[in-house]
């Protein structure tokens, strides 16, 4: 998968949407359209943070960070989630509740409907870009949702939330046009904010696990263990420990009982052979530590 393609596309699309939504919100006075503008600018900032994390994660290891900087992507995905969902959601909720409790007229509704419809269409384009990248890399949506690509999952959910929120916003503006009940404008904006906050809680909780140090998925770990146990020089695997250091970077530490009677050279050759076999079968393993044990 090419994360930079998705990130650049998201930045370009949301920069356009933010300008359009903010301009229309200032004309119409609609809190619903303003909530869409908040969506767009926070998506823009969040994508920028993810791109910065991707850049930082590519730094080579140093003495203080011998396993590299892969976790930068987890950290900036966490920050992006807080900014994009939590902060934006709270702002949208407060703005919507103010309109709900103290309604003010909303004008230029055709322009509002047009820009919200454009937001919905652009968000669908963003989803299409993500799905196309998955197809190019021969992955599925399920594999993305089960992966450690927190940043890409965050963007995908941003687009999904925006599609749902824009659909509700369109319906709300149509009702306002027909009924002139301006409190609905505030209710829709508050709903959009609540939707953002709820999604943010889910993604933030998941990001916490990766920041603390999450092991490889059980299915992948089982396949790796099978490679080791099938080696003729391995008598028993005493310990199998792993940790994700980034979406495409993992550490595997093994303690192995080798067969009796092997010389030191034979054990060293077996360790090298196992490390090569594990990395060839699972490129995510950039750090393999094998400790022989009697």
C-alpha positions as CSV (number, residue, x, y, z in Angstrom):
1,X,0.0,0.0,0.0
2,X,1.2,3.6,-0.7
3,X,0.1,5.6,2.3
4,X,1.5,8.9,0.9
5,X,-0.9,8.6,-2.1
6,X,-3.9,8.5,0.3
7,X,-2.5,11.3,2.5
8,X,-1.8,13.7,-0.4
9,X,-5.2,13.0,-2.0
10,X,-6.9,13.7,1.4
11,X,-5.0,16.9,1.9
12,X,-5.8,18.2,-1.5
13,X,-9.5,17.3,-1.3
14,X,-10.0,18.7,2.2
15,X,-8.2,21.9,1.5
16,X,-10.7,22.6,-1.3
17,X,-13.7,21.5,0.8
18,X,-12.6,23.7,3.7
19,X,-12.5,26.9,1.6
20,X,-15.8,26.1,0.0
21,X,-17.7,25.2,3.2
22,X,-16.3,28.1,5.2
23,X,-17.3,30.6,2.4
24,X,-20.8,29.2,2.2
25,X,-21.1,29.0,6.0
26,X,-20.2,32.7,6.3
27,X,-23.0,33.6,3.8
28,X,-25.7,31.3,5.0
29,X,-25.1,31.4,8.7
30,X,-25.8,27.7,8.8
31,X,-24.2,25.8,11.7
32,X,-24.6,22.6,9.7
33,X,-22.4,23.9,6.9
34,X,-20.0,25.3,9.5
35,X,-19.8,21.8,11.0
36,X,-18.8,20.5,7.5
37,X,-16.1,23.2,7.4
38,X,-14.8,22.1,10.8
39,X,-14.8,18.5,9.5
40,X,-12.7,19.6,6.5
41,X,-10.1,21.7,8.3
42,X,-9.5,19.1,11.0
43,X,-9.2,16.3,8.3
44,X,-6.7,18.6,6.6
45,X,-4.7,19.1,9.8
46,X,-5.0,15.4,10.8
47,X,-3.7,14.3,7.4
48,X,-0.8,16.7,7.7
49,X,0.1,15.2,11.0
50,X,0.0,11.7,9.6
51,X,2.2,12.8,6.7
52,X,4.7,14.3,9.2
53,X,4.7,11.0,11.2
54,X,5.4,9.0,8.0
55,X,8.3,11.3,7.3
56,X,9.7,11.0,10.8
57,X,9.3,7.2,10.9
58,X,11.8,6.8,8.0
59,X,14.7,8.1,9.9
60,X,17.5,5.5,10.3
61,X,18.1,3.9,13.7
62,X,20.6,5.6,16.1
63,X,22.2,4.8,19.4
64,X,19.2,6.1,21.4
65,X,16.7,4.4,19.1
66,X,18.3,1.1,18.0
67,X,15.0,-0.2,16.6
68,X,14.3,2.8,14.5
69,X,11.4,5.3,14.6
70,X,8.5,3.2,13.3
71,X,6.3,4.1,16.4
72,X,6.3,7.7,15.2
73,X,3.4,6.7,13.0
74,X,1.5,5.3,15.9
75,X,2.1,8.5,17.9
76,X,1.1,10.9,15.2
77,X,-1.9,8.7,14.3
78,X,-3.0,9.1,17.9
79,X,-2.5,12.9,17.8
80,X,-4.3,13.1,14.5
81,X,-7.3,11.2,16.0
82,X,-7.5,13.5,19.0
83,X,-7.4,16.6,16.8
84,X,-9.6,15.3,14.0
85,X,-12.3,13.6,15.9
86,X,-12.3,14.8,19.5
87,X,-11.5,18.5,19.1
88,X,-13.6,18.9,15.9
89,X,-16.5,16.9,17.4
90,X,-16.6,19.0,20.5
91,X,-16.5,22.3,18.6
92,X,-19.2,21.1,16.2
93,X,-21.4,20.0,19.1
94,X,-21.0,23.3,21.0
95,X,-21.8,25.3,17.8
96,X,-24.8,23.1,17.1
97,X,-26.2,23.3,20.6
98,X,-25.9,27.1,20.6
99,X,-28.1,27.2,17.4
100,X,-30.4,24.6,18.8
101,X,-31.1,26.6,22.0
102,X,-30.9,30.1,20.3
103,X,-31.9,29.6,16.7
104,X,-31.0,32.3,14.2
105,X,-32.2,32.4,10.5
106,X,-30.3,30.5,7.8
107,X,-30.2,32.0,4.4
108,X,-29.0,31.0,0.9
109,X,-30.1,27.4,1.4
110,X,-29.5,26.3,-2.2
111,X,-25.8,27.3,-1.8
112,X,-25.7,25.3,1.4
113,X,-27.2,22.3,-0.2
114,X,-24.8,22.5,-3.1
115,X,-21.6,22.7,-0.9
116,X,-22.8,19.9,1.4
117,X,-23.5,17.7,-1.6
118,X,-20.0,18.5,-2.9
119,X,-18.6,17.5,0.4
120,X,-20.4,14.2,0.2
121,X,-19.2,13.6,-3.3
122,X,-15.6,14.4,-2.5
123,X,-15.6,12.1,0.6
124,X,-16.8,9.3,-1.6
125,X,-13.9,10.1,-3.9
126,X,-11.6,9.8,-0.9
127,X,-13.0,6.4,-0.1
128,X,-12.6,5.3,-3.7
129,X,-8.9,6.4,-3.6
130,X,-8.3,4.2,-0.4
131,X,-10.1,1.2,-1.9
132,X,-8.1,1.6,-5.2
133,X,-4.8,1.6,-3.3
134,X,-5.9,-1.5,-1.4
135,X,-6.7,-3.2,-4.7
136,X,-3.4,-2.2,-6.3
137,X,-1.5,-3.7,-3.3
138,X,-3.8,-6.8,-3.4
139,X,-5.2,-6.2,0.0
140,X,-8.8,-6.0,1.2
141,X,-10.8,-3.6,3.3
142,X,-10.9,-6.2,6.1
143,X,-7.1,-6.5,6.0
144,X,-6.8,-2.7,6.4
145,X,-9.2,-2.7,9.4
146,X,-7.3,-5.5,11.1
147,X,-3.9,-4.0,10.3
148,X,-1.7,-1.6,12.4
149,X,-2.2,1.2,9.8
150,X,-3.9,3.4,12.4
151,X,-3.3,6.6,10.2
152,X,-4.9,5.1,7.1
153,X,-7.8,3.7,9.2
154,X,-8.3,7.1,10.7
155,X,-8.6,8.7,7.2
156,X,-10.9,6.0,6.0
157,X,-13.2,6.5,9.0
158,X,-13.0,10.3,8.5
159,X,-14.4,9.8,5.1
160,X,-17.1,7.4,6.3
161,X,-18.2,9.8,9.0
162,X,-18.2,12.7,6.6
163,X,-20.4,10.7,4.2
164,X,-22.8,9.9,7.0
165,X,-22.7,13.4,8.4
166,X,-23.2,15.0,5.0
167,X,-26.1,12.8,4.3
168,X,-27.8,13.9,7.5
169,X,-26.8,17.5,6.8
170,X,-28.5,17.4,3.3
171,X,-31.6,16.0,4.8
172,X,-31.6,18.6,7.6
173,X,-31.1,21.5,5.2
174,X,-34.0,20.2,3.0
175,X,-36.3,20.1,6.1
176,X,-35.2,23.7,7.0
177,X,-36.0,24.9,3.5
178,X,-39.5,23.4,3.7
179,X,-40.3,24.3,7.4
180,X,-38.1,27.3,8.3
181,X,-37.4,25.5,11.6
182,X,-33.9,26.8,12.2
183,X,-33.4,24.8,15.4
184,X,-33.0,21.7,13.1
185,X,-29.8,23.4,11.8
186,X,-28.3,23.2,15.3
187,X,-29.5,19.7,15.9
188,X,-27.9,18.4,12.7
189,X,-24.6,20.1,13.6
190,X,-24.7,18.7,17.2
191,X,-25.3,15.2,15.7
192,X,-22.3,15.6,13.4
193,X,-20.1,16.6,16.3
194,X,-21.4,13.6,18.4
195,X,-20.6,11.3,15.6
196,X,-17.1,12.6,15.4
197,X,-16.5,12.2,19.1
198,X,-17.8,8.7,19.3
199,X,-15.6,7.6,16.4
200,X,-12.6,9.3,18.0
201,X,-13.1,7.4,21.2
202,X,-12.9,4.1,19.4
203,X,-9.8,4.9,17.4
204,X,-8.0,6.5,20.3
205,X,-8.6,3.4,22.4
206,X,-7.1,1.2,19.6
207,X,-4.1,3.6,19.2
208,X,-3.3,3.3,22.9
209,X,-2.6,-0.5,22.4
210,X,0.0,0.2,19.7
211,X,1.7,3.0,21.7
212,X,2.0,0.7,24.7
213,X,3.4,-2.2,22.6
214,X,1.1,-4.6,20.9
215,X,2.1,-8.1,19.8
216,X,1.8,-9.4,16.2
217,X,-1.7,-10.8,15.3
218,X,-2.2,-14.4,16.5
219,X,-2.6,-15.8,13.0
220,X,0.7,-14.2,11.8
221,X,2.5,-15.3,15.0
222,X,1.2,-18.9,14.5
223,X,2.7,-19.0,11.0
224,X,6.0,-17.7,12.2
225,X,6.1,-20.3,15.0
226,X,5.4,-23.0,12.4
227,X,8.4,-22.0,10.4
228,X,10.7,-22.2,13.4
229,X,9.3,-25.5,14.7
230,X,9.6,-27.2,11.3
231,X,13.4,-26.6,11.3
232,X,15.1,-30.0,11.9
233,X,17.6,-28.4,14.3
234,X,15.0,-27.0,16.6
235,X,13.9,-29.2,19.5
236,X,11.6,-26.7,21.2
237,X,10.6,-23.1,21.2
238,X,10.8,-21.9,24.8
239,X,9.7,-18.3,24.3
240,X,8.0,-16.4,21.4
241,X,7.6,-12.7,22.0
242,X,6.8,-10.0,19.5
243,X,6.0,-6.3,19.3
244,X,4.9,-4.0,16.5
245,X,7.3,-1.1,16.1
246,X,5.3,0.4,13.3
247,X,2.6,-0.5,10.8
248,X,5.3,-2.3,8.6
249,X,7.9,-3.0,11.3
250,X,8.0,-5.7,14.0
251,X,10.4,-7.1,16.5
252,X,10.5,-10.9,17.2
253,X,12.4,-12.4,20.1
254,X,12.8,-16.2,20.4
255,X,14.4,-18.5,22.9
256,X,15.0,-21.9,21.3
257,X,16.2,-25.2,22.5
258,X,18.3,-26.7,19.6
259,X,18.8,-30.4,19.1
260,X,21.5,-32.0,21.3
261,X,24.9,-32.6,19.8
262,X,25.0,-29.5,17.6
263,X,28.3,-27.6,17.4
264,X,28.5,-23.8,18.0
265,X,28.9,-23.3,14.2
266,X,25.9,-25.4,13.5
267,X,23.7,-23.5,16.0
268,X,24.9,-20.1,14.5
269,X,24.1,-21.4,11.0
270,X,20.6,-22.5,12.2
271,X,20.0,-19.1,13.7
272,X,21.0,-17.3,10.5
273,X,18.8,-19.7,8.5
274,X,15.8,-19.2,10.7
275,X,16.1,-15.4,10.7
276,X,16.3,-15.4,6.9
277,X,13.4,-17.7,6.5
278,X,11.2,-15.6,8.9
279,X,12.1,-12.3,7.1
280,X,11.5,-13.8,3.7
281,X,8.0,-15.2,4.7
282,X,7.1,-12.1,6.7
283,X,8.8,-8.8,5.5
284,X,7.3,-7.0,8.4
285,X,10.0,-8.7,10.6
286,X,12.8,-6.2,10.4
287,X,14.3,-7.2,13.8
288,X,14.7,-10.9,14.7
289,X,16.5,-11.9,17.9
290,X,17.1,-15.6,18.5
291,X,18.6,-16.8,21.7
292,X,19.8,-20.4,22.0
293,X,18.9,-22.0,25.3
294,X,20.0,-25.3,26.9
